[in-house]
Amino acid sequence: MRNISIGSGSTLLVSCLLFFSTPLAQAEISEQAQLGRELFYDPSFGGTLEPKKISGLACADCHADFDEDANPDGKIRAGHSIIGVPQRGEAKGGMIKADIFRRAAGGGGFCYQHFLQRVPENKVDPTAIPEEQAEALMAYFEHVSGKNKGPQFELQMLDKEGAKAAADKIVAMKGDAKKGWKLYSQACNDCHPTARKAGIGSQLIRRKPPSNVPKQLHKYAAKIRGGGFIMPFYSEDRLSDQDIADIVAFLHQEMTAGR
């Protein structure tokens, strides 16, 4: 163990600070916020969700709990960071307003039903999340946010026609399969372990290519931009049109390999 000497009597003090800095930082989190952190990372949501209903997703699969701009980790998540959630006041493109914002865990109540339990979007009640768990999540959001207001963005949710129109534009663009593979690994790999293997998400590339490859690729582009049943959508500030065109080019390469 190295001794660090700053002045008379400083060595022991610095050694103690180095030894205790991590435990002290961890001790600063409240019991309620710690519960929120555990819920944030747990697909079973603290063991409260029915095994037959859960999707296998956790909040952390779609949202970072740190400043992604300051500390990028190489992943591209569909959702924005939870940093700044307490200051936003609304969620899901205005679907969740200030009067229920805290009770819905700043939008977490929507995900609690839709993404974690496969409840159809039009049947979701964002206040169905147990109040104790909603408060715990909000306590964790407040803990990690501090005074940081988080990323500034405008959420644009597309209907089927909007997603189709976006896909029309994307598939007409020239994509780079090499870049697409890197983007796929950053954005898609958690739910689709490889394009040829199913995980939480479906298998994208099968042994026998579809009879209409362009139609299938158009479908994938629309899903990325508009979302699916429990697939979250990627807004333009998460994946640009060119990014999706590159992913489509990669999928096309994989789909037609060996033909």
Backbone torsions as a table, in degrees:
resi	resn	phi	psi	omega
1	MET	NA	128.2	-177.7
2	ARG	-80.2	141.3	172.9
3	ASN	-93.6	137.3	178.5
4	ILE	-115.5	115.0	-176.6
5	SER	-108.7	118.9	178.0
6	ILE	-104.3	-27.3	-179.4
7	GLY	178.6	-179.8	-178.1
8	SER	-57.2	125.1	177.6
9	GLY	78.0	5.3	-175.4
10	SER	-86.0	-25.3	-173.3
11	THR	-57.9	-48.4	-178.3
12	LEU	-64.9	-39.8	-179.1
13	LEU	-63.1	-47.0	-179.2
14	VAL	-64.5	-41.7	179.1
15	SER	-60.3	-41.1	179.5
16	CYS	-66.0	-41.0	-179.9
17	LEU	-63.9	-42.2	179.1
18	LEU	-64.5	-37.5	-177.2
19	PHE	-72.0	-38.3	-172.8
20	PHE	-99.9	-2.9	-173.5
21	SER	-62.3	-44.1	-178.5
22	THR	-67.5	-49.4	177.8
23	PRO	-59.1	-38.3	-179.9
24	LEU	-65.5	-40.6	179.1
25	ALA	-63.4	-40.2	179.8
26	GLN	-67.7	-34.4	-177.5
27	ALA	-68.7	-16.6	-178.3
28	GLU	-71.6	-19.9	-179.5
29	ILE	-76.9	135.6	-179.1
30	SER	-73.9	163.3	178.6
31	GLU	-61.2	-39.2	179.9
32	GLN	-66.9	-43.5	178.9
33	ALA	-66.3	-35.1	177.3
34	GLN	-63.7	-40.0	174.9
35	LEU	-61.1	-42.1	178.0
36	GLY	-61.0	-38.8	178.2
37	ARG	-64.2	-43.5	179.7
38	GLU	-63.3	-42.3	177.5
39	LEU	-62.9	-39.8	-177.7
40	PHE	-59.2	-33.9	-176.1
41	TYR	-99.6	-4.8	-170.3
42	ASP	-105.5	115.1	178.1
43	PRO	-62.0	-21.5	178.3
44	SER	-89.1	-3.4	-179.7
45	PHE	52.9	56.1	179.0
46	GLY	74.5	19.1	-179.6
47	GLY	79.4	12.8	-175.4
48	THR	-92.8	-15.1	-177.6
49	LEU	-90.9	147.6	-179.1
50	GLU	-72.3	129.2	-176.6
51	PRO	-54.5	-32.9	-177.4
52	LYS	-76.3	-16.1	-175.5
53	LYS	-101.5	-23.0	-171.0
54	ILE	-71.9	151.5	-178.6
55	SER	-89.1	-21.7	-174.0
56	GLY	99.0	-5.4	178.0
57	LEU	-84.3	152.0	170.6
58	ALA	-124.3	162.1	178.6
59	CYS	-53.2	-39.6	-175.7
60	ALA	-66.6	-15.8	178.2
61	ASP	-70.4	-27.7	-176.4
62	CYS	-113.8	-13.0	-176.6
63	HIS	-134.1	138.1	172.2
64	ALA	-84.3	154.8	174.8
65	ASP	-113.0	33.7	178.2
66	PHE	-149.8	171.8	179.9
67	ASP	-78.2	105.9	-175.5
68	GLU	-69.0	-29.4	178.7
69	ASP	-70.5	-41.2	-178.7
70	ALA	-78.4	-32.2	-175.6
71	ASN	-134.7	64.2	-179.4
72	PRO	-61.8	141.6	-178.7
73	ASP	-116.4	9.9	177.0
74	GLY	91.0	-8.6	179.0
75	LYS	-95.0	150.8	173.0
76	ILE	-118.4	103.8	-177.6
77	ARG	-91.0	150.0	179.9
78	ALA	-65.8	-41.0	-179.1
79	GLY	-91.2	161.8	176.4
80	HIS	-81.1	163.7	179.4
81	SER	-60.4	149.5	176.9
82	ILE	-78.4	-5.0	174.6
83	ILE	-60.0	125.6	178.6
84	GLY	90.1	-2.5	-179.3
85	VAL	-53.1	-46.8	-177.1
86	PRO	-57.8	-26.3	-178.1
87	GLN	-88.9	-8.0	-173.6
88	ARG	-74.1	-41.8	175.9
89	GLY	82.5	-14.5	174.7
90	GLU	-152.9	163.1	-177.5
91	ALA	-150.0	168.9	179.2
92	LYS	53.2	48.8	176.8
93	GLY	62.4	30.8	179.3
94	GLY	94.3	-2.5	179.7
95	MET	-64.2	-36.6	179.5
96	ILE	-107.5	112.8	-174.0
97	LYS	-97.7	177.8	-174.8
98	ALA	-59.4	-34.0	-175.6
99	ASP	-66.7	-26.7	178.2
100	ILE	-119.2	6.7	-172.1
101	PHE	-57.0	-49.7	-178.5
102	ARG	-71.2	-40.7	179.9
103	ARG	-62.9	-29.1	178.5
104	ALA	-92.4	15.6	178.8
105	ALA	54.6	41.8	177.1
106	GLY	61.6	27.0	-176.9
107	GLY	109.0	-16.5	179.8
108	GLY	-63.3	-26.4	179.3
109	GLY	-66.0	-30.9	175.9
110	PHE	-66.7	-48.9	-179.4
111	CYS	-63.6	-35.2	-179.9
112	TYR	-54.6	-40.5	179.2
113	GLN	-89.8	-50.6	-170.7
114	HIS	-71.9	-56.7	-173.8
115	PHE	-83.2	-32.3	-177.5
116	LEU	-88.4	-24.4	-175.6
117	GLN	-126.0	6.8	174.7
118	ARG	63.9	27.8	176.3
119	VAL	-76.3	128.6	179.3
120	PRO	-52.9	142.1	-173.6
121	GLU	-54.7	-38.8	-177.0
122	ASN	-76.8	-3.3	178.6
123	LYS	-113.4	5.2	-177.4
124	VAL	-74.4	135.9	169.8
125	ASP	-115.0	104.0	-175.2
126	PRO	-63.7	-14.5	177.6
127	THR	-94.3	6.8	178.4
128	ALA	-74.9	-16.1	176.2
129	ILE	-61.9	132.8	179.8
130	PRO	-54.0	138.3	-173.3
131	GLU	-59.3	-39.5	-179.9
132	GLU	-61.2	-38.6	-179.4
133	GLN	-75.1	-35.5	175.8
134	ALA	-61.8	-44.1	179.1
135	GLU	-65.9	-37.2	179.3
136	ALA	-65.5	-43.2	177.4
137	LEU	-61.9	-45.3	179.9
138	MET	-62.8	-37.4	177.8
139	ALA	-63.0	-38.4	178.4
140	TYR	-69.9	-41.9	177.4
141	PHE	-58.7	-41.7	178.9
142	GLU	-66.7	-37.6	-179.3
143	HIS	-62.9	-46.8	-176.4
144	VAL	-81.2	-20.3	-177.3
145	SER	-82.6	-44.0	-172.5
146	GLY	57.4	-127.3	178.3
147	LYS	-96.6	1.1	179.7
148	ASN	-72.2	120.3	-178.7
149	LYS	-79.3	-6.7	175.8
150	GLY	76.5	-173.2	-177.0
151	PRO	-68.4	144.4	175.4
152	GLN	-97.4	127.4	-177.6
153	PHE	-157.1	160.8	172.6
154	GLU	-117.0	119.4	-176.5
155	LEU	-84.8	121.3	179.3
156	GLN	-113.4	107.7	-179.2
157	MET	-95.9	125.1	-175.7
158	LEU	-99.1	141.0	170.5
159	ASP	-82.2	-176.5	-176.1
160	LYS	-60.3	-40.4	-179.9
161	GLU	-67.9	-39.2	177.8
162	GLY	-64.9	-40.7	178.4
163	ALA	-67.1	-37.3	178.0
164	LYS	-64.6	-42.6	179.7
165	ALA	-65.1	-39.2	177.4
166	ALA	-63.9	-40.3	179.2
167	ALA	-66.5	-36.4	176.9
168	ASP	-55.6	-44.5	-179.3
169	LYS	-68.3	-42.4	-174.5
170	ILE	-66.8	-45.8	-175.9
171	VAL	-70.6	-16.0	177.1
172	ALA	-82.7	-10.1	-179.3
173	MET	-86.0	155.4	177.2
174	LYS	-85.8	123.3	-178.8
175	GLY	-105.3	159.3	178.8
176	ASP	-111.8	109.6	-175.2
177	ALA	-62.4	-34.9	-179.9
178	LYS	-65.1	-45.4	176.1
179	LYS	-66.4	-35.8	-179.3
180	GLY	-62.9	-36.2	178.2
181	TRP	-64.8	-42.6	178.7
182	LYS	-63.9	-44.3	179.3
183	LEU	-64.8	-39.8	177.3
184	TYR	-58.8	-45.1	-178.3
185	SER	-66.4	-29.1	-179.3
186	GLN	-82.5	-34.7	-170.9
187	ALA	-109.1	-30.0	-169.4
188	CYS	-110.5	-21.3	-167.3
189	ASN	-63.9	-29.3	-178.5
190	ASP	-61.6	-39.4	-178.1
191	CYS	-97.0	-26.3	177.6
192	HIS	-121.5	86.5	-171.5
193	PRO	-46.2	-42.1	164.8
194	THR	-142.8	166.7	179.6
195	ALA	-62.9	-19.2	-176.2
196	ARG	-104.1	8.6	-177.8
197	LYS	-137.8	136.4	178.8
198	ALA	-82.1	150.6	173.5
199	GLY	-138.9	-127.1	169.9
200	ILE	-60.5	-39.0	176.4
201	GLY	-93.4	170.4	-175.7
202	SER	-76.0	167.0	173.4
203	GLN	-75.5	126.9	-174.9
204	LEU	-90.8	-37.2	-178.1
205	ILE	-114.6	119.8	-179.4
206	ARG	-104.2	166.9	-175.7
207	ARG	-57.7	-40.7	178.8
208	LYS	-103.1	121.8	-178.7
209	PRO	-62.5	151.8	177.5
210	PRO	-65.3	157.5	-178.7
211	SER	-66.8	-27.4	-179.7
212	ASN	-125.1	89.5	-176.4
213	VAL	-62.3	-47.7	-179.9
214	PRO	-57.7	-38.7	179.0
215	LYS	-64.0	-41.2	179.8
216	GLN	-65.9	-41.1	179.4
217	LEU	-66.8	-36.4	175.9
218	HIS	-62.5	-40.9	178.3
219	LYS	-61.1	-43.1	180.0
220	TYR	-64.8	-41.8	179.0
221	ALA	-61.3	-40.9	179.3
222	ALA	-66.5	-36.8	179.4
223	LYS	-67.8	-40.9	-179.8
224	ILE	-64.1	-43.0	-177.0
225	ARG	-80.6	-35.4	-175.1
226	GLY	-106.4	-13.3	-178.8
227	GLY	86.7	169.0	177.6
228	GLY	-128.8	-154.8	-176.4
229	PHE	-59.7	-59.3	172.6
230	ILE	-119.1	15.3	175.4
231	MET	-89.0	122.4	177.4
232	PRO	-71.1	150.9	178.1
233	PHE	-87.8	156.8	176.5
234	TYR	-108.4	113.8	177.9
235	SER	-74.0	168.9	-173.1
236	GLU	-64.8	-23.9	178.3
237	ASP	-82.4	-7.5	174.7
238	ARG	-98.5	-48.3	173.0
239	LEU	-133.9	122.1	178.2
240	SER	-74.1	169.2	175.7
241	ASP	-57.8	-40.5	180.0
242	GLN	-66.0	-38.2	176.8
243	ASP	-58.3	-46.2	-178.7
244	ILE	-67.9	-37.0	176.6
245	ALA	-60.8	-37.5	177.9
246	ASP	-67.6	-41.1	177.3
247	ILE	-63.4	-42.1	177.9
248	VAL	-61.4	-39.4	178.4
249	ALA	-63.8	-39.6	176.6
250	PHE	-63.3	-46.2	-179.8
251	LEU	-63.9	-37.1	177.0
252	HIS	-62.9	-43.0	179.0
253	GLN	-60.5	-44.8	-179.8
254	GLU	-68.6	-37.9	-177.0
255	MET	-67.9	-33.7	-174.6
256	THR	-104.9	4.2	-179.7
257	ALA	-60.0	129.0	177.3
258	GLY	84.9	1.3	179.6
259	ARG	-79.1	NA	NA
